[in-house]
């Protein structure tokens, strides 16, 4: 099982979209364990959306779809807590 997830940094008003097969560990990496990469600069991250898929390919396709401008606008309008 693979999970596509959307994170939001309220402090910096940033969105991050990714996929994983181990969501709790991945969230821990984004918020605590990671020592390098884009997400460490915008901590803390809130999990605002998840979608589950049977295959890695399905998850990768959905992740790519969510990263386009139309879906990023949907994320901002529908998912970000205000």
N, C-alpha and C positions, 0 to 999 in steps of 0.2 A: 504494500500500500504506500502511496506517495501523497504528500500534502503540499498544495500550493498555499502560500500564506502571504498576508499583507501586514506589514508593520508600519506604525506611525510614530514619529518623534514629535510630540507636542511642543517641546521646547524649541525645536528648530523648524517646525512645520515641513518635515520631510517624510516621504513615503519610500518604503523598500518592499520589493516583491521578490519572492524566492520560492524554492521547492525543497523538500526534504523527505526522508523516510523516517526521521526521528525528530518530531517537532519539539518536545521538551528540551532535548539536548541542543538543538539548533537555536532555540530562543535563549538558552543559557549562554551559548557562544556569542550571540549578538549582544547581550546585555552585560556579561561578566567575563567570560573566558578569553574572547578574542583579543589579540595583541596588535593586529594589523588589519588593514582593509577599510573600506568606506564607512561601514556601519559603526565602527568604534567612535567616530567623531560626533555622532548624533545621538548618543545614549541619553536617557533610557528610551527603549522601544516598547510600544504597546501593540499587542496582537489585536488587529481589528477585523480580520477576515480569514477564513480557511475554506478550502475545497479539497475533497478527497478523490483520488484516482487509483485505479487498479494497476496501471502501468506507468513507468517512468516517461515514456513517450507522450502519453496523454497529459501528464503533469507539465512536461516541458512545453507542449503546445499551448496549454492554458496560461502558463507563466508568460510566454511570449505575447500572447493575446492581451493579457492584462497590462503589459508594459507599453502598449500603444496609446496614443493621445486620447482616443475616445474612452477607453477603459480607465485611464488615469483620471479623467474628468469625472467619470462615474464614481470612482473611489473617493475623490474629494467631496462630491456632492452627497453621496449616500452613506458613506461609511465613517468618515472622520467625525469624532465627537466634537460638538460645539457647545 
